[in-house]
Amino acid sequence: MEVAVPLLGLLLWASGSVGSAADAPRDSLREELVLSPLPSGDVAATFQFRTRWDSDLQRGGVSHYRLFPKALGQLISKYSVRELHLSLTQGFWRTRSWGQPYLQAPAGAELWVWFQDTVSDVDKAWNDLSNILSGIFCASLNFIDSTNTIIPTASFKPLGLVNVTDHRFLRYAVLPREVVCTENLTPWKKLLPCSSKAGLAVLLKAERLFHSSYHSQAVHIRPICRDKSCLSLSWELRQILTVVFDSFASAQGKKDWSLLKIFSRTLTEACPLASQSKVYVDISSKTQEQELLDVSPTPLSVYEATVQGERRTYAVYDLLNPTLFNTSRSLNVLLRWKRPQDNLGLAVPVLHAQRYVSGYGLQTGEISTLVYNAHPYRAFPVLLLETVPWYLRLYIHTLTIITKGKENKPSYIHYQPAQDRKRPHLLEMLIQLPANSVTKINIQFERALLKWTEYTPDPNHGFYVSPSVLSALVPSTIAIKEEDEDIKPLFASL
């Protein structure tokens, strides 16, 4: 992402006779901003931009782009991409105190791609794709190679509606040391139809977004069905940006905030190309007798929804509603606390985990993973994926899984040992988590002796290990139906 890449092809108009506007592929843009006050006094802001294009990119011949970014459309067509998921994250999301995020992402850069089954050389397509994405987003994805790439056997099921079981066409990699900065945000904003000139993207001011506790930007591309029969597919691009501001510290001990205070900007208009542009402010609380929050200006509507299994209330500001800017030329949402709050109604996440390295010295150590199931009566089967660099030599015979003081044997286990300077360790396990339990997974390792040229920059800072990945089935009360996606807000889906 630091080097410019050549264009994938010349700009040519589609062949054939000129048709009417109704014959052209239809595309649409929906944008929304969710503002959620957190119990710690922080404020979480989640931007979601969804571009949907009713066009078949895989068949080729598409050269005219309107809302869908051409740079990504050419990648899908040239490299036969079925799904693409990229995230760049700075900081750690504190699940226990902040709740579940709308989008999970590890620290650093994460990339996983499903290719079409027509690709003959998946590894070559994977390397070429990561190098081009490095140039588009100005990140270090060009450092992705065989030493940090894995092929999961059960994790990372496709998020699209196409059922795929052959994991030979899946590639996954993480760069945990990747530092996210303004150079990554600028090309990300340029993928938006209105860039940062109008709409919600006006608030994306780099000096404010990176002065935060947590910052994560992502790009997700997948095919979706246009109708129930799924005879024709559309392409969906979701650009998601999540930021957590420490408003308690920046406001000198007060938890009141406004758009102007946290973004140093206000909203003046919606993106002219957007079919939906809304701001949602979470005003939920467990205290029903008396409201804790006061939002101004007074919202024109209030939306109640079940988000991730919890009942939430949102104040809604529709930027496409002409009455919104009648009294003022700009929208500056202001939230005040009527009285001190003890609980915002944020429940402990049902499933969360943490991971750390124990031991002392520079020769041996132990990787420990704690997985929590906070559900009072329901057990969960989870799929745990561990990726460990080759220079940490795992002792697989030391693997222990303890739940409530007893050994917990996985029902499925797949282990692929590492090869020095060629590939990392891959460990996948299907573990049953009993209700209201904590499961601890331990495995010991020994550090390999590296050549002096193989040390990472600033080795005294330590060696970063790729994060663990937990996959679990979502209960039916939390899941959302595909046909409701065009009706419900984007944040209501997982």
Buried (B, 14 or more C-beta within 10 A) or exposed (E): BEEEBEEBEEEEEEEEEEEEEEEEBBBBBBBBBBBBBBBBBBBBBBBBBBBBBBBBBBEEEBBEBBBBBBBBBBBBBBBBBBBBBBBBBBBEBBBEEBBBBBBBBBBBBBBBBBBBEEBEEBEEBBBBBBBBBBBBBBBBBBBBBBBBBBBBBBBBBBBBEBEBEEBEBBBBBBBBBBEBBEBBBBBBBEBBBBBBEBBBBBBBBBEBBBBBBBBBBBBBBBBBBEEEEEEEBBBBBBBBBBBBBBBBEBBEEEBBBBBEBBBEBBBBBBBEBBBBBBBBBBBBBEEEEEEBBEBEBEBEEEBEBEBBBBEBBBBBBBBBBEEBBEEEEEBBBBBBBEEEBEEBBBEEBBBBBEBEEEEEEEEEBBBBBBBBBBBEEEEBBBBBBBBBBBBBBBEEEEBEBEBEEEEBEBEEBBEBEBEEEEBBBBBBBBBBBBEBBBBEBBBBBEBBEEEEEEEEEEEEEEBBBBBBBBBBEEEEEBEBEEEEBEEBBBBBBB
